[in-house]
Amino acid sequence: MDMLYGPYILYQIGDLSCEAGYQTFEHEQAVYEITYVLSGSGSFFVDGRIYEMQKGDLLIVRKGELHNIISSESDPLRYFYLGFDFVEPAANEKIAQLKYFFDNTELVEVRNTMGIQDTFMRILSEFISDDVLSNLLVEAYMQEIICSVYRIFTQKFYKSYLLSGSNNSDEKLVYDVINYIDVNLESMENLSDLSREFGYSYTHIAQKFSAFTGESLKAYHTKRRFEKANEYLRRGYSITKVAELMGFKSIHAFSRAYKKYVGMAPREYKKWAEENKKVQPQPEVIT
């Protein structure tokens, strides 16, 4: 597109439903790209690294990186994507901060995100509507997506405003609890911290969480801890360091808990992740 919206240049935006086994051509990324998976699963290749993506996952691809996608044969991908660049020079200090983040973040994949799907739907709706206010709203929604991605990846926790008596106040409480857990995985001593943070009893929070998500609060917290541990192992952290970051008293306690939950020892997962970084399968050319 190459369209100017305030401090950003919009190159492409879309909602792509893939056929089973669909593959893109490997290409050098010309702009920053944010991808949000709506459903299905697939492999995203970025500079030789493989990211297995599924519903709710976010991925950042940066300028100059080699990139291609292979959709699952059994559960085809559907995803939103936004390709953009920053106007040079940066409009202000905050925009410069955002650009610095996109250029330098080591973490480019986050799982089980919430909230950003609605903003993608709103911005796509404005392209369909194309009324006198659409350009202003497209700029606003681009800003919201980019800022939301920054917050998600940098783990900036914030609370949603709860309207007293609202029918969806429980949903917002659960959303805030999920956000708080994701941000504070490494610093939370135990789940009872949630009572102090949100002003409800632990039992009340746990009941609302289970009713809304279909998953117990303890199970979600455990799952996210080991997903975070896997993320650190993929990034090359030592097992000792990961055990320390995740709050285990010893590497032995971490290894026992990890194997019980994941089904393999952390050293085995680390070895598997390192081997998979070295080999990137070449997709067939689609004509």
VOROBA-57727 format. One record per residue (C-alpha): residue number from 1; residue in one letter; x, y, z. Coordinates in Angstrom, 1 decimal, padded with zeros to 4 digits, always signed. Layout:
N
[node NUM,'A',[X,Y,Z]]
...
//
This chain:
287
[node 1,'M',[+000.0,+000.0,+000.0]]
[node 2,'D',[+002.7,+002.5,+001.0]]
[node 3,'M',[+000.1,+004.7,+002.7]]
[node 4,'L',[+001.0,+007.4,+005.3]]
[node 5,'Y',[-000.9,+007.3,+008.6]]
[node 6,'G',[+000.6,+009.7,+011.1]]
[node 7,'P',[+004.0,+008.4,+012.2]]
[node 8,'Y',[+003.6,+005.1,+010.3]]
[node 9,'I',[+003.7,+003.9,+006.8]]
[node 10,'L',[+001.2,+001.1,+006.1]]
[node 11,'Y',[+002.4,-001.4,+003.5]]
[node 12,'Q',[+000.0,-004.3,+003.9]]
[node 13,'I',[-002.7,-005.6,+006.1]]
[node 14,'G',[-004.9,-008.6,+005.8]]
[node 15,'D',[-006.7,-011.6,+007.0]]
[node 16,'L',[-005.3,-014.8,+005.3]]
[node 17,'S',[-007.1,-018.1,+005.4]]
[node 18,'C',[-004.6,-020.8,+004.2]]
[node 19,'E',[-005.4,-024.0,+002.4]]
[node 20,'A',[-004.0,-027.2,+004.0]]
[node 21,'G',[-000.2,-027.3,+003.5]]
[node 22,'Y',[-000.1,-023.8,+002.0]]
[node 23,'Q',[+003.5,-022.4,+001.7]]
[node 24,'T',[+004.8,-018.9,+001.0]]
[node 25,'F',[+007.9,-018.2,-000.9]]
[node 26,'E',[+010.9,-017.4,+001.2]]
[node 27,'H',[+011.5,-013.7,+001.0]]
[node 28,'E',[+013.5,-010.9,+002.6]]
[node 29,'Q',[+011.2,-008.8,+004.8]]
[node 30,'A',[+011.0,-005.3,+003.5]]
[node 31,'V',[+009.1,-003.8,+006.5]]
[node 32,'Y',[+008.2,-004.7,+010.1]]
[node 33,'E',[+005.4,-007.3,+010.2]]
[node 34,'I',[+003.1,-008.3,+013.1]]
[node 35,'T',[+001.3,-011.6,+012.7]]
[node 36,'Y',[-001.6,-012.8,+015.0]]
[node 37,'V',[-002.9,-016.3,+014.5]]
[node 38,'L',[-006.7,-016.6,+014.6]]
[node 39,'S',[-007.0,-020.3,+014.2]]
[node 40,'G',[-005.2,-023.4,+013.0]]
[node 41,'S',[-001.4,-023.9,+013.2]]
[node 42,'G',[+001.7,-023.7,+011.1]]
[node 43,'S',[+005.5,-023.2,+011.0]]
[node 44,'F',[+006.9,-019.7,+010.6]]
[node 45,'F',[+010.5,-019.5,+009.6]]
[node 46,'V',[+012.5,-016.4,+010.4]]
[node 47,'D',[+016.3,-016.3,+009.7]]
[node 48,'G',[+016.6,-020.0,+010.2]]
[node 49,'R',[+014.5,-020.2,+013.3]]
[node 50,'I',[+011.3,-022.2,+013.4]]
[node 51,'Y',[+008.3,-020.8,+015.4]]
[node 52,'E',[+005.4,-023.3,+015.7]]
[node 53,'M',[+002.4,-021.0,+015.8]]
[node 54,'Q',[-001.2,-021.7,+016.9]]
[node 55,'K',[-004.4,-019.8,+017.9]]
[node 56,'G',[-003.6,-016.7,+020.0]]
[node 57,'D',[+000.1,-016.5,+019.2]]
[node 58,'L',[+001.9,-013.3,+018.1]]
[node 59,'L',[+005.0,-013.0,+016.0]]
[node 60,'I',[+007.2,-010.0,+015.0]]
[node 61,'V',[+009.3,-010.2,+011.8]]
[node 62,'R',[+011.8,-007.4,+011.2]]
[node 63,'K',[+013.2,-005.7,+008.2]]
[node 64,'G',[+015.9,-007.7,+006.4]]
[node 65,'E',[+015.0,-011.0,+007.9]]
[node 66,'L',[+014.3,-014.0,+005.7]]
[node 67,'H',[+010.8,-015.3,+006.2]]
[node 68,'N',[+008.4,-017.9,+005.0]]
[node 69,'I',[+005.3,-019.8,+006.3]]
[node 70,'I',[+004.1,-023.4,+006.0]]
[node 71,'S',[+000.5,-024.0,+007.1]]
[node 72,'S',[-000.5,-027.3,+008.8]]
[node 73,'E',[-002.0,-030.0,+006.6]]
[node 74,'S',[-004.5,-031.1,+009.2]]
[node 75,'D',[-005.3,-027.7,+010.8]]
[node 76,'P',[-004.8,-024.9,+008.3]]
[node 77,'L',[-003.7,-021.4,+009.4]]
[node 78,'R',[-005.8,-018.3,+009.5]]
[node 79,'Y',[-004.0,-015.2,+010.6]]
[node 80,'F',[-004.1,-011.4,+010.6]]
[node 81,'Y',[-001.0,-009.5,+009.5]]
[node 82,'L',[+000.2,-005.9,+009.6]]
[node 83,'G',[+003.2,-004.7,+007.6]]
[node 84,'F',[+004.4,-001.3,+008.4]]
[node 85,'D',[+007.4,+001.1,+008.8]]
[node 86,'F',[+008.2,+004.2,+010.8]]
[node 87,'V',[+008.4,+007.6,+009.3]]
[node 88,'E',[+011.9,+009.0,+009.5]]
[node 89,'P',[+012.8,+010.9,+011.6]]
[node 90,'A',[+010.6,+009.7,+014.4]]
[node 91,'A',[+007.7,+012.0,+015.2]]
[node 92,'N',[+008.5,+012.1,+018.9]]
[node 93,'E',[+010.3,+010.3,+021.7]]
[node 94,'K',[+007.6,+007.8,+022.2]]
[node 95,'I',[+007.6,+006.7,+018.6]]
[node 96,'A',[+011.4,+006.5,+018.7]]
[node 97,'Q',[+011.0,+004.2,+021.7]]
[node 98,'L',[+008.6,+002.0,+019.8]]
[node 99,'K',[+011.0,+001.8,+016.8]]
[node 100,'Y',[+013.9,+000.9,+019.1]]
[node 101,'F',[+011.8,-001.9,+020.6]]
[node 102,'F',[+011.0,-003.4,+017.2]]
[node 103,'D',[+014.6,-003.1,+016.1]]
[node 104,'N',[+016.2,-004.6,+019.2]]
[node 105,'T',[+013.8,-007.0,+021.0]]
[node 106,'E',[+015.2,-010.5,+021.5]]
[node 107,'L',[+011.7,-012.0,+022.2]]
[node 108,'V',[+009.7,-012.1,+018.9]]
[node 109,'E',[+007.1,-014.7,+019.8]]
[node 110,'V',[+004.4,-014.6,+022.5]]
[node 111,'R',[+001.8,-017.3,+023.1]]
[node 112,'N',[-001.8,-017.1,+024.2]]
[node 113,'T',[-002.4,-013.4,+023.8]]
[node 114,'M',[-005.7,-011.7,+024.2]]
[node 115,'G',[-007.4,-008.5,+023.1]]
[node 116,'I',[-005.5,-007.7,+019.9]]
[node 117,'Q',[-007.8,-009.6,+017.7]]
[node 118,'D',[-010.6,-007.1,+018.2]]
[node 119,'T',[-008.4,-004.2,+017.1]]
[node 120,'F',[-007.4,-006.0,+013.9]]
[node 121,'M',[-011.1,-006.5,+013.1]]
[node 122,'R',[-011.8,-002.9,+013.7]]
[node 123,'I',[-009.0,-001.7,+011.4]]
[node 124,'L',[-010.1,-004.1,+008.6]]
[node 125,'S',[-013.7,-002.8,+009.0]]
[node 126,'E',[-012.5,+000.7,+008.3]]
[node 127,'F',[-011.0,-000.4,+005.0]]
[node 128,'I',[-014.4,-001.9,+004.1]]
[node 129,'S',[-016.3,+001.2,+005.3]]
[node 130,'D',[-014.0,+003.8,+003.8]]
[node 131,'D',[-016.1,+006.8,+005.0]]
[node 132,'V',[-014.9,+010.3,+005.8]]
[node 133,'L',[-013.4,+009.3,+009.2]]
[node 134,'S',[-011.8,+006.0,+008.1]]
[node 135,'N',[-008.3,+007.4,+007.7]]
[node 136,'L',[-008.3,+008.8,+011.2]]
[node 137,'L',[-009.5,+005.5,+012.7]]
[node 138,'V',[-007.0,+003.4,+010.7]]
[node 139,'E',[-004.2,+005.6,+012.1]]
[node 140,'A',[-005.7,+005.2,+015.6]]
[node 141,'Y',[-006.0,+001.4,+015.3]]
[node 142,'M',[-002.5,+001.0,+013.9]]
[node 143,'Q',[-001.3,+002.9,+016.9]]
[node 144,'E',[-003.3,+000.7,+019.2]]
[node 145,'I',[-002.0,-002.5,+017.6]]
[node 146,'I',[+001.7,-001.4,+017.7]]
[node 147,'C',[+001.4,-000.1,+021.2]]
[node 148,'S',[-000.4,-003.3,+022.4]]
[node 149,'V',[+002.3,-005.5,+020.8]]
[node 150,'Y',[+005.0,-003.4,+022.7]]
[node 151,'R',[+003.1,-003.9,+026.0]]
[node 152,'I',[+002.6,-007.6,+025.4]]
[node 153,'F',[+006.3,-008.3,+024.5]]
[node 154,'T',[+007.8,-006.1,+027.1]]
[node 155,'Q',[+005.3,-007.4,+029.7]]
[node 156,'K',[+003.9,-004.0,+030.7]]
[node 157,'F',[+001.0,-004.9,+033.0]]
[node 158,'Y',[-002.0,-002.7,+033.1]]
[node 159,'K',[-005.5,-003.1,+034.5]]
[node 160,'S',[-008.7,-002.8,+032.5]]
[node 161,'Y',[-011.3,-000.4,+033.8]]
[node 162,'L',[-014.2,-002.3,+035.5]]
[node 163,'L',[-017.6,-000.7,+035.3]]
[node 164,'S',[-019.5,-001.4,+038.5]]
[node 165,'G',[-022.5,-003.7,+037.9]]
[node 166,'S',[-021.4,-004.5,+034.3]]
[node 167,'N',[-022.3,-008.0,+033.0]]
[node 168,'N',[-018.8,-008.4,+031.7]]
[node 169,'S',[-016.9,-007.4,+034.8]]
[node 170,'D',[-016.0,-011.0,+035.5]]
[node 171,'E',[-014.6,-011.4,+032.0]]
[node 172,'K',[-012.4,-008.2,+032.6]]
[node 173,'L',[-011.3,-009.5,+035.9]]
[node 174,'V',[-010.2,-012.8,+034.4]]
[node 175,'Y',[-008.4,-010.9,+031.6]]
[node 176,'D',[-006.5,-008.8,+034.1]]
[node 177,'V',[-005.6,-011.9,+036.1]]
[node 178,'I',[-004.2,-013.6,+033.0]]
[node 179,'N',[-002.3,-010.4,+032.1]]
[node 180,'Y',[-000.9,-010.1,+035.6]]
[node 181,'I',[+000.3,-013.8,+035.7]]
[node 182,'D',[+001.9,-013.5,+032.3]]
[node 183,'V',[+003.8,-010.4,+033.3]]
[node 184,'N',[+004.8,-011.5,+036.8]]
[node 185,'L',[+005.6,-015.2,+036.3]]
[node 186,'E',[+009.2,-014.7,+037.6]]
[node 187,'S',[+008.3,-012.6,+040.6]]
[node 188,'M',[+005.1,-014.1,+041.9]]
[node 189,'E',[+005.8,-016.1,+045.1]]
[node 190,'N',[+002.4,-017.8,+045.0]]
[node 191,'L',[-001.1,-017.4,+043.5]]
[node 192,'S',[-002.3,-015.9,+046.8]]
[node 193,'D',[-000.6,-012.7,+045.6]]
[node 194,'L',[-003.6,-012.2,+043.3]]
[node 195,'S',[-005.9,-011.5,+046.3]]
[node 196,'R',[-003.7,-008.6,+047.4]]
[node 197,'E',[-003.5,-007.2,+043.8]]
[node 198,'F',[-007.2,-007.4,+042.9]]
[node 199,'G',[-008.9,-007.1,+046.2]]
[node 200,'Y',[-010.9,-010.4,+046.0]]
[node 201,'S',[-010.4,-013.6,+047.9]]
[node 202,'Y',[-008.3,-016.3,+046.1]]
[node 203,'T',[-011.4,-018.6,+046.1]]
[node 204,'H',[-013.5,-015.9,+044.3]]
[node 205,'I',[-010.8,-015.3,+041.7]]
[node 206,'A',[-010.2,-019.0,+041.1]]
[node 207,'Q',[-013.9,-019.7,+040.7]]
[node 208,'K',[-014.4,-016.8,+038.2]]
[node 209,'F',[-011.2,-017.9,+036.3]]
[node 210,'S',[-012.4,-021.5,+036.0]]
[node 211,'A',[-015.9,-020.5,+035.0]]
[node 212,'F',[-014.7,-018.2,+032.2]]
[node 213,'T',[-011.8,-020.2,+030.8]]
[node 214,'G',[-012.7,-023.8,+031.6]]
[node 215,'E',[-009.2,-024.2,+033.1]]
[node 216,'S',[-008.2,-024.0,+036.8]]
[node 217,'L',[-006.2,-021.0,+037.9]]
[node 218,'K',[-003.4,-023.3,+039.2]]
[node 219,'A',[-003.3,-025.3,+035.9]]
[node 220,'Y',[-003.0,-022.0,+033.9]]
[node 221,'H',[-000.2,-020.7,+036.1]]
[node 222,'T',[+001.7,-024.0,+035.9]]
[node 223,'K',[+001.3,-024.1,+032.1]]
[node 224,'R',[+002.6,-020.6,+031.7]]
[node 225,'R',[+005.6,-021.2,+033.9]]
[node 226,'F',[+006.8,-024.1,+031.8]]
[node 227,'E',[+006.0,-022.3,+028.5]]
[node 228,'K',[+008.2,-019.5,+029.9]]
[node 229,'A',[+010.9,-022.0,+030.8]]
[node 230,'N',[+010.8,-023.4,+027.3]]
[node 231,'E',[+011.1,-019.9,+025.9]]
[node 232,'Y',[+014.3,-019.3,+027.9]]
[node 233,'L',[+015.7,-022.7,+027.0]]
[node 234,'R',[+015.1,-022.0,+023.3]]
[node 235,'R',[+016.9,-018.6,+023.7]]
[node 236,'G',[+020.0,-020.4,+025.0]]
[node 237,'Y',[+019.8,-019.8,+028.8]]
[node 238,'S',[+021.4,-022.4,+030.9]]
[node 239,'I',[+019.2,-024.9,+032.8]]
[node 240,'T',[+020.6,-023.5,+036.1]]
[node 241,'K',[+019.6,-019.9,+035.1]]
[node 242,'V',[+016.1,-021.0,+033.9]]
[node 243,'A',[+015.6,-022.7,+037.3]]
[node 244,'E',[+016.6,-019.6,+039.1]]
[node 245,'L',[+014.4,-017.3,+036.9]]
[node 246,'M',[+011.4,-019.5,+037.4]]
[node 247,'G',[+011.7,-019.5,+041.2]]
[node 248,'F',[+012.9,-023.0,+041.9]]
[node 249,'K',[+015.1,-023.6,+044.9]]
[node 250,'S',[+017.4,-025.9,+043.0]]
[node 251,'I',[+018.2,-027.2,+039.5]]
[node 252,'H',[+017.1,-030.7,+040.7]]
[node 253,'A',[+013.7,-029.5,+041.8]]
[node 254,'F',[+013.2,-027.7,+038.5]]
[node 255,'S',[+014.4,-030.7,+036.5]]
[node 256,'R',[+012.0,-033.1,+038.3]]
[node 257,'A',[+009.0,-030.7,+037.9]]
[node 258,'Y',[+009.9,-030.0,+034.3]]
[node 259,'K',[+010.1,-033.7,+033.3]]
[node 260,'K',[+006.9,-034.5,+035.1]]
[node 261,'Y',[+005.0,-031.7,+033.3]]
[node 262,'V',[+006.7,-031.6,+029.9]]
[node 263,'G',[+007.5,-035.3,+029.6]]
[node 264,'M',[+011.3,-034.9,+028.9]]
[node 265,'A',[+014.2,-033.5,+030.8]]
[node 266,'P',[+015.1,-029.9,+030.3]]
[node 267,'R',[+018.5,-030.8,+028.8]]
[node 268,'E',[+016.7,-033.0,+026.3]]
[node 269,'Y',[+014.4,-030.1,+025.3]]
[node 270,'K',[+017.3,-027.7,+025.1]]
[node 271,'K',[+019.2,-030.1,+022.8]]
[node 272,'W',[+016.1,-030.5,+020.6]]
[node 273,'A',[+015.6,-026.8,+020.3]]
[node 274,'E',[+019.3,-026.2,+019.4]]
[node 275,'E',[+019.2,-028.8,+016.7]]
[node 276,'N',[+016.0,-027.4,+015.2]]
[node 277,'K',[+017.6,-023.9,+015.0]]
[node 278,'K',[+020.3,-025.2,+012.7]]
[node 279,'V',[+018.1,-026.8,+010.0]]
[node 280,'Q',[+015.3,-024.9,+008.1]]
[node 281,'P',[+013.5,-027.1,+005.6]]
[node 282,'Q',[+013.1,-025.5,+002.1]]
[node 283,'P',[+009.5,-025.2,+001.0]]
[node 284,'E',[+008.4,-026.3,-002.4]]
[node 285,'V',[+007.9,-023.6,-005.0]]
[node 286,'I',[+004.2,-023.1,-005.7]]
[node 287,'T',[+003.2,-022.0,-009.2]]
//
